[in-house]
Amino acid sequence: MAYEQYIAIGILIVFSTILALIVVFASRILGPRRPSPKKLVPYESGMTPIGPAMRRLPIKFYLVAVLFILFDVEVIFLLPYAVIVRRLGLYGLIAAGVFVVILTIGLLYEWKKGALEWE
């Protein structure tokens, strides 16, 4: 096989890994270490934490995130179709039309249920 094509990628991976390790260890060795009680607090602001660390979030945030990912992935499925649309002919047009209709029905259903409303 033609493994010669992958030599450049292998060299790049090895070089970037070595460079990353050098930077991490150099910052450990050369960086200042002055811990203080405020720096050792688990919060970045330096303020005393108020309330529990684990708070309940409304389900709305998760719902919007899942719907975004769902529709984003479904729209990405149209990209391969757009690349070879001329070769597929009428069958490809019908298949893409059915896909878009199903996607639109799902979007209208979510819109009717109020899943896209932000309060």
N, C-alpha and C positions, 0 to 999 in steps of 0.2 A: 504494500500500500504506500501511498504518498504521505508519509508522516512528516516530510520536510515542510509541508505547509503549516504545520502546527508548532514548529520550532520558535517562531517569533512570538507566538502567544505564550508558550512556556517560559521563554526568557522574560517576557513582560510580567508574568505572574510571579516568578522567582524574584525579580528585581523589586517589584512593588512590595512584596512580603518582607524582604530584607530591609527596604527603606522604612517601612512602617515599624518594624522591630527596632531599628536604630533610633527613630524619633521617640518611641515610647521609653526605651531605656535611657536615652540622653536626657529626656525631661525628668526622669526619676533621679538620675545622678546629679544633674546640674540645677534642677529646680529648687527653689527655697522651700524649707519645711519649717513652718512656724505655726503649729497647731495652737488654737486657743479654744476656750469653751464655746464661743459663738460659732467658730468654724466647725466644731464637732456636732452641732445641732443638726438633725436630719433635714431641716428645711432651709432652703437657700436664702430666704429673706432675713434670717437671723432673729426672727421674732418667735416668741413662745407659741407653740401650737395651741389652738383653741378648738375644742370639740374632737370628735373621733376622726381618725384618718380615713376610715371607710364610710363614705356617705352614699346614700341611695340616690341614683340618678333616675330621672323620669324615663320611662320606656320610649318616649318620643325620640330621644337622641339615638337610641339603638335602631328604632324603626326607620328613621330617615337615613341612617348610615347603611343599613341593609338594603333599602330600596335604591339608594344611589349605586351601590356596588352591583346590585342585580341588573339595573337598567344599563349601567356602564358596560358590563360584560356582555349583555345581549346586543348592544349596539356594536361592540367590537366584532361580533360574529358577522356583521354585514361587510366588514373590510375584505375578507377573502372573496365574497361575492362581487364586490366592486372591482376587484382586480381582474377577474376572468368573466365578467358579465357578457362579453360578446361571444365567447365560446359556448356558453350555456344555452343560449337561445331562449325559446319560449318556455321550456321546462324550468330553467333558472329564474325567469321572470315570475312565473307562477309560484315557485317555491319561496322566493324572496317576498312576494306579495302576501302569501299566507303567513310567513314569519312576522312581517310588519303589522299585519292585521291582528295577530295574536298579541303582539307587543302593545299595540294601541288599545286593545280591549283590556289588557292588564292595567295599563296606565289610567284608563277611564274608570275602571273599578276602584283603583286606589284613590283617585281624585274624588269619586262619589263617596267613598267611605271616610274621607277627611284625613287620610294618611299624609297628605302633602301640606296640610295646614300647619303653620308655625305660630304658636301662641306666645 
